[in-house]
Amino acid sequence: MEQNFGHCSQINLNEVLSNPDFKKLWNIKKDDISVCKDCERRYMCQDCRAYRKNPDDLYSKPAKCTYFP
Ligand code: SF4
């Protein structure tokens, strides 16, 4: 992932969980992701926000997908 929230031996887990940046990816659905939102496989396909086709776009399709609906 692009962000580091600290080492578990040095930071309290509650501090990490209360950081809004830690949760910013939690509610992204396949219906929100470009290309995937029009794909018939979107409800059975896993997703990884760590590797995106466009790293600058949080809603970009997964980098390793080669399928084009
Ligand atoms: S197959 Fe590819 S385009 Fe379709 S939902 Fe999965 S990642 Fe998205």
Backbone and ligand atoms as CSV (ligand in chain L), in Angstrom:
chain,resi,resn,atom,element,x,y,z
A,1,MET,N,N,0.841,-1.188,0.000
A,1,MET,CA,C,0.000,0.000,0.000
A,1,MET,C,C,0.885,1.248,0.000
A,2,GLU,N,N,0.284,2.319,-0.447
A,2,GLU,CA,C,1.031,3.576,-0.548
A,2,GLU,C,C,1.301,4.191,0.818
A,3,GLN,N,N,0.424,3.930,1.777
A,3,GLN,CA,C,0.545,4.557,3.078
A,3,GLN,C,C,0.971,3.567,4.143
A,4,ASN,N,N,1.687,4.091,5.120
A,4,ASN,CA,C,2.117,3.297,6.257
A,4,ASN,C,C,1.519,3.954,7.506
A,5,PHE,N,N,0.885,3.176,8.331
A,5,PHE,CA,C,0.242,3.740,9.523
A,5,PHE,C,C,1.002,3.416,10.801
A,6,GLY,N,N,2.189,2.910,10.655
A,6,GLY,CA,C,3.025,2.649,11.816
A,6,GLY,C,C,3.187,1.168,12.087
A,7,HIS,N,N,4.198,0.851,12.856
A,7,HIS,CA,C,4.466,-0.535,13.222
A,7,HIS,C,C,3.638,-0.904,14.448
A,8,CYS,N,N,3.101,-2.119,14.468
A,8,CYS,CA,C,2.211,-2.531,15.557
A,8,CYS,C,C,2.894,-2.487,16.928
A,9,SER,N,N,4.217,-2.522,16.961
A,9,SER,CA,C,4.905,-2.457,18.252
A,9,SER,C,C,5.086,-1.012,18.726
A,10,GLN,N,N,4.766,-0.070,17.838
A,10,GLN,CA,C,5.015,1.331,18.183
A,10,GLN,C,C,3.772,2.199,18.196
A,11,ILE,N,N,2.650,1.674,17.726
A,11,ILE,CA,C,1.438,2.492,17.677
A,11,ILE,C,C,0.255,1.674,18.176
A,12,ASN,N,N,-0.643,2.354,18.858
A,12,ASN,CA,C,-1.850,1.721,19.371
A,12,ASN,C,C,-2.820,1.489,18.208
A,13,LEU,N,N,-3.402,0.306,18.136
A,13,LEU,CA,C,-4.312,-0.027,17.039
A,13,LEU,C,C,-5.513,0.921,16.979
A,14,ASN,N,N,-5.980,1.371,18.140
A,14,ASN,CA,C,-7.105,2.318,18.149
A,14,ASN,C,C,-6.739,3.639,17.473
A,15,GLU,N,N,-5.493,4.045,17.597
A,15,GLU,CA,C,-5.036,5.265,16.917
A,15,GLU,C,C,-5.101,5.074,15.405
A,16,VAL,N,N,-4.700,3.915,14.955
A,16,VAL,CA,C,-4.731,3.629,13.515
A,16,VAL,C,C,-6.178,3.622,13.034
A,17,LEU,N,N,-7.054,2.958,13.788
A,17,LEU,CA,C,-8.459,2.853,13.379
A,17,LEU,C,C,-9.169,4.196,13.388
A,18,SER,N,N,-8.719,5.121,14.185
A,18,SER,CA,C,-9.375,6.429,14.231
A,18,SER,C,C,-8.824,7.387,13.166
A,19,ASN,N,N,-7.838,6.949,12.427
A,19,ASN,CA,C,-7.288,7.769,11.346
A,19,ASN,C,C,-8.187,7.641,10.110
A,20,PRO,N,N,-8.804,8.731,9.646
A,20,PRO,CA,C,-9.707,8.651,8.499
A,20,PRO,C,C,-9.023,8.102,7.246
A,21,ASP,N,N,-7.749,8.345,7.076
A,21,ASP,CA,C,-7.047,7.818,5.900
A,21,ASP,C,C,-6.995,6.293,5.898
A,22,PHE,N,N,-6.989,5.696,7.090
A,22,PHE,CA,C,-6.937,4.243,7.181
A,22,PHE,C,C,-8.220,3.613,6.632
A,23,LYS,N,N,-9.328,4.347,6.735
A,23,LYS,CA,C,-10.626,3.790,6.338
A,23,LYS,C,C,-11.101,4.271,4.973
A,24,LYS,N,N,-10.316,5.065,4.290
A,24,LYS,CA,C,-10.840,5.698,3.078
A,24,LYS,C,C,-11.159,4.706,1.949
A,25,LEU,N,N,-10.608,3.506,1.999
A,25,LEU,CA,C,-10.879,2.528,0.948
A,25,LEU,C,C,-11.989,1.549,1.322
A,26,TRP,N,N,-12.414,1.572,2.566
A,26,TRP,CA,C,-13.313,0.544,3.083
A,26,TRP,C,C,-14.657,0.486,2.373
A,27,ASN,N,N,-15.172,1.600,1.961
A,27,ASN,CA,C,-16.541,1.619,1.414
A,27,ASN,C,C,-16.602,1.698,-0.101
A,28,ILE,N,N,-15.493,1.511,-0.754
A,28,ILE,CA,C,-15.501,1.515,-2.217
A,28,ILE,C,C,-16.062,0.183,-2.707
A,29,LYS,N,N,-17.063,0.269,-3.573
A,29,LYS,CA,C,-17.708,-0.934,-4.105
A,29,LYS,C,C,-17.317,-1.105,-5.574
A,30,LYS,N,N,-17.485,-2.302,-6.088
A,30,LYS,CA,C,-17.192,-2.549,-7.503
A,30,LYS,C,C,-18.035,-1.638,-8.395
A,31,ASP,N,N,-19.212,-1.289,-7.917
A,31,ASP,CA,C,-20.069,-0.395,-8.699
A,31,ASP,C,C,-19.500,1.021,-8.779
A,32,ASP,N,N,-18.492,1.321,-7.997
A,32,ASP,CA,C,-17.873,2.646,-8.003
A,32,ASP,C,C,-16.626,2.703,-8.894
A,33,ILE,N,N,-16.135,1.562,-9.289
A,33,ILE,CA,C,-14.837,1.505,-9.978
A,33,ILE,C,C,-15.017,1.551,-11.490
A,34,SER,N,N,-14.251,2.429,-12.121
A,34,SER,CA,C,-14.371,2.537,-13.574
A,34,SER,C,C,-14.057,1.201,-14.245
A,35,VAL,N,N,-14.712,0.923,-15.295
A,35,VAL,CA,C,-14.671,-0.333,-16.051
A,35,VAL,C,C,-15.374,-1.450,-15.278
A,36,CYS,N,N,-14.995,-1.706,-14.044
A,36,CYS,CA,C,-15.639,-2.772,-13.248
A,36,CYS,C,C,-17.143,-2.533,-13.116
A,37,LYS,N,N,-17.546,-1.285,-12.994
A,37,LYS,CA,C,-18.971,-1.011,-12.776
A,37,LYS,C,C,-19.825,-1.458,-13.960
A,38,ASP,N,N,-19.196,-1.675,-15.112
A,38,ASP,CA,C,-19.919,-2.147,-16.294
A,38,ASP,C,C,-19.613,-3.604,-16.617
A,39,CYS,N,N,-18.945,-4.276,-15.714
A,39,CYS,CA,C,-18.500,-5.652,-15.967
A,39,CYS,C,C,-19.485,-6.650,-15.346
A,40,GLU,N,N,-19.809,-7.685,-16.095
A,40,GLU,CA,C,-20.735,-8.708,-15.602
A,40,GLU,C,C,-20.106,-9.563,-14.495
A,41,ARG,N,N,-18.821,-9.471,-14.284
A,41,ARG,CA,C,-18.138,-10.248,-13.243
A,41,ARG,C,C,-17.965,-9.483,-11.931
A,42,ARG,N,N,-18.458,-8.273,-11.874
A,42,ARG,CA,C,-18.116,-7.394,-10.748
A,42,ARG,C,C,-18.547,-7.908,-9.380
A,43,TYR,N,N,-19.612,-8.707,-9.295
A,43,TYR,CA,C,-20.061,-9.173,-7.979
A,43,TYR,C,C,-19.399,-10.478,-7.547
A,44,MET,N,N,-18.559,-11.040,-8.385
A,44,MET,CA,C,-17.828,-12.246,-7.985
A,44,MET,C,C,-16.322,-12.023,-8.072
A,45,CYS,N,N,-15.945,-10.843,-8.481
A,45,CYS,CA,C,-14.530,-10.558,-8.691
A,45,CYS,C,C,-13.943,-9.893,-7.449
A,46,GLN,N,N,-12.769,-10.344,-7.064
A,46,GLN,CA,C,-12.083,-9.698,-5.943
A,46,GLN,C,C,-11.418,-8.425,-6.432
A,47,ASP,N,N,-11.041,-7.610,-5.495
A,47,ASP,CA,C,-10.473,-6.330,-5.864
A,47,ASP,C,C,-9.322,-5.993,-4.941
A,48,CYS,N,N,-8.339,-5.335,-5.490
A,48,CYS,CA,C,-7.226,-4.869,-4.679
A,48,CYS,C,C,-6.969,-3.409,-5.019
A,49,ARG,N,N,-7.169,-2.544,-4.059
A,49,ARG,CA,C,-6.960,-1.108,-4.290
A,49,ARG,C,C,-5.481,-0.727,-4.222
A,50,ALA,N,N,-4.629,-1.690,-3.842
A,50,ALA,CA,C,-3.199,-1.393,-3.755
A,50,ALA,C,C,-2.568,-1.249,-5.132
A,51,TYR,N,N,-3.057,-2.017,-6.092
A,51,TYR,CA,C,-2.503,-1.980,-7.449
A,51,TYR,C,C,-3.606,-1.608,-8.419
A,52,ARG,N,N,-3.559,-0.359,-8.873
A,52,ARG,CA,C,-4.588,0.147,-9.788
A,52,ARG,C,C,-3.957,0.492,-11.126
A,53,LYS,N,N,-4.759,0.400,-12.194
A,53,LYS,CA,C,-4.246,0.794,-13.525
A,53,LYS,C,C,-3.700,2.207,-13.470
A,54,ASN,N,N,-4.458,3.091,-12.837
A,54,ASN,CA,C,-4.006,4.467,-12.656
A,54,ASN,C,C,-3.802,4.693,-11.157
A,55,PRO,N,N,-2.580,4.661,-10.694
A,55,PRO,CA,C,-2.313,4.795,-9.253
A,55,PRO,C,C,-2.811,6.111,-8.656
A,56,ASP,N,N,-3.027,7.115,-9.505
A,56,ASP,CA,C,-3.505,8.410,-9.011
A,56,ASP,C,C,-5.021,8.452,-8.849
A,57,ASP,N,N,-5.701,7.409,-9.304
A,57,ASP,CA,C,-7.164,7.373,-9.253
A,57,ASP,C,C,-7.607,6.236,-8.329
A,58,LEU,N,N,-8.219,6.572,-7.197
A,58,LEU,CA,C,-8.678,5.548,-6.253
A,58,LEU,C,C,-9.726,4.623,-6.851
A,59,TYR,N,N,-10.392,5.093,-7.899
A,59,TYR,CA,C,-11.484,4.330,-8.507
A,59,TYR,C,C,-11.080,3.696,-9.835
A,60,SER,N,N,-9.810,3.565,-10.047
A,60,SER,CA,C,-9.311,2.945,-11.266
A,60,SER,C,C,-9.400,1.425,-11.155
A,61,LYS,N,N,-9.554,0.770,-12.264
A,61,LYS,CA,C,-9.667,-0.687,-12.294
A,61,LYS,C,C,-8.377,-1.336,-11.775
A,62,PRO,N,N,-8.464,-2.560,-11.226
A,62,PRO,CA,C,-7.269,-3.245,-10.726
A,62,PRO,C,C,-6.210,-3.419,-11.828
A,63,ALA,N,N,-4.973,-3.212,-11.469
A,63,ALA,CA,C,-3.879,-3.223,-12.445
A,63,ALA,C,C,-3.711,-4.565,-13.146
A,64,LYS,N,N,-4.006,-5.655,-12.435
A,64,LYS,CA,C,-3.723,-6.969,-13.017
A,64,LYS,C,C,-4.863,-7.542,-13.848
A,65,CYS,N,N,-5.969,-6.830,-13.921
A,65,CYS,CA,C,-7.091,-7.338,-14.711
A,65,CYS,C,C,-6.834,-7.079,-16.194
A,66,THR,N,N,-7.017,-8.119,-17.002
A,66,THR,CA,C,-6.837,-7.973,-18.442
A,66,THR,C,C,-8.161,-8.120,-19.189
A,67,TYR,N,N,-9.246,-8.197,-18.424
A,67,TYR,CA,C,-10.569,-8.377,-19.032
A,67,TYR,C,C,-11.182,-7.015,-19.355
A,68,PHE,N,N,-11.802,-6.917,-20.515
A,68,PHE,CA,C,-12.469,-5.673,-20.909
A,68,PHE,C,C,-13.917,-5.977,-21.251
A,69,PRO,N,N,-14.830,-5.654,-20.346
A,69,PRO,CA,C,-16.252,-5.965,-20.589
A,69,PRO,C,C,-16.816,-5.159,-21.758
L,1,SF4,S1,S,-12.978,-8.901,-14.324
L,1,SF4,FE1,FE,-11.728,-6.998,-14.365
L,1,SF4,S2,S,-13.135,-5.427,-15.153
L,1,SF4,FE2,FE,-14.390,-7.155,-14.446
L,1,SF4,S3,S,-14.938,-6.698,-12.319
L,1,SF4,FE3,FE,-13.086,-7.932,-12.284
L,1,SF4,S4,S,-11.393,-6.476,-12.209
L,1,SF4,FE4,FE,-13.194,-5.368,-12.904
